[in-house]
């Protein structure tokens, strides 16, 4: 019986995958492109060389960190849409610390460590704001979070054009880049930092064990499943919700910190690059199972990198990766609904 | 500043708010029926692109608006099907659609970037436009602006002044009671979600064929409208009049940001453009805080007169959502 149910689920997910690819192919045909050619080019564009694979991993790091954080808030039953802003604040906190310590003569490794920690702290603080609005103000975390995302973007632009502007005039290209010693070291000839990889993997391992192996994780899931029952059982519900916001904010903040210390070496206006929203999609696609975050985030990052060349090769917009990712999540959700509805309960 | 300039500015606020009005009214109708359509940001972008593309191909403005409404209705159908028939999370499906439709708009709109296309001509309302002050404020626009005024009052009258509107309130508040009274709750939810979606779908072409004609991809300046409109729907307490007030207030604040720019040279214009957001969060806080447990406890400890004052103030501000918002209906 169990085996039957599992293969049943697998069948519906396969159907979802085929539908998503099919619809995306139809869209490609509609604009006069060859789906086969486009998908092949996306594949070679993301996995065709060591350099490209390392670029995929550069995108995998923030996506995995954000997804790990979101698994905690989802476990608590929260839709932390404000995660975009939490990434942004992480980047701001890191930039602020780097700026104030860069001329202090301290050991660069120590400065980088402190500024990543500051980024995590700033991300957690921003998440705490959404959490406080939710728990003490009754403001739904989706709307509080969305508003805070816009505020975070405005704050970034204000800093880039105001107090932190480049010598001369501020520009959309961001703040003045930091000096070489303040960059996280990279693999030889690549854009990928081993330290960033280590931090991202540590993040998902931490979340996996937190949710699967601890009493805290169990109680957090109780809060998410049935808030009222958890409250009646004596679980301090609002403290748990608040704590999940803080943890998620810290992980998102780490993602923002790494964008500054290992990718851009400065603060740019779109520093979060949409990884927060993409992380929400990954979390939905994997049905909130931490173990699947690793491959699915990798796949999504590969789609992003693979689509970069589409404008040059096919005169197509690179947002195709977003269309394909969205169709996948949509059809997986629909297939799950169809499975629950149309398979007889044993 | 001169009176004439202020009037022109305020009239501009009414004109520029038309897309948000359509979005907010469409969402209010949808949510009144108990369904959240979170896809709004993507729907608006896709309908703006689709409406512009359709009308620049056919050279027909009407085709543009019909395309926009059809896109909105179609996306709403997906939301309705997945949440009502398949009982999946409305928030999850809506959010995925918000992102997917946005990317689809940028992808499909690639060939229409920056090309010139049709635009709705301005049309002074006969006779009424001659009224001093009021005429200048309300009746020197184009047909979509007038339709946006009309939509506010039609939606309000439908919800609060008609029998089917009463039933609409019922299926959002107490679907079980509405069902006992003979309403086909799930069918009605389908119908209102799709109608609401079509109204939301008018927001896009109103922008791309009127407010800021054309399609410019990611720099169209339209990304984010849907999220703003969602917040305004809550601020509006699911009442079309209050929601419209919120939309105009938002537009007014953004306009003030532009006007005040020269006198505040140290603040970049982008910051003033988002000034309404912290205010929006603040108002959401005011609207909701009366329900928070700690507030009730604090109020209970206050002396009688103060308590009565605060309770009354919170009740006046408060906006409770339809009780069954987001909850699937199952007859058992």
Interface residues (C-beta under 8 A of the other chain):
Chain A: X27 X30 X31 X79 X81 X133 X136 X137 X138 X139 X140 X142 X143 X144 X146 X147 X148 X150 X151 X153 X154 X157 X158 X161 X162 X170 X277 X280 X281 X284 X315 X316 X317 X319 X320 X321 X322 X323 X325 X326 X327 X329 X330 X333 X334 X336 X337 X338 X340 X341
Chain B: X38 X78 X82 X85 X86 X87 X88 X89 X91 X92 X93 X95 X96 X97 X99 X100 X101 X102 X103 X104 X106 X107 X108 X109 X110 X111 X217 X224 X227 X230 X231 X234 X266 X267 X268 X270 X271 X273 X274 X277 X278 X280 X281 X284 X285 X288 X289 X290 X291 X292 X294
